[in-house]
């Protein structure tokens, strides 16, 4: 048990997520005495930190001509299926 330690935290719940339950941000003690720090600014900073982490550690979906690569793959598979079907029907 830890005694004499008090931290202020923001707990962000993750709705509709099967892996993560919540994210916890610990607020610096030096930030609290400042009068310009309000709850809206704290939430904004937490969002900026989370977004920066995601941009740094998560690969962006590649796009070609404004369409994602997975969409091109799905379209290719569909066209292949249609071509196969037409070949079987004509033969």
Secondary structure, DSSP 4 states (H G I P E B T S, - for coil): ---S----EEEEE-TT-SS--EEEEEPPHHHHT-TT--HHHHHHHHHHHHHHHHHHHSPPPPEETTEEHHHHHHHHHHHHHHHHHHHHHH-
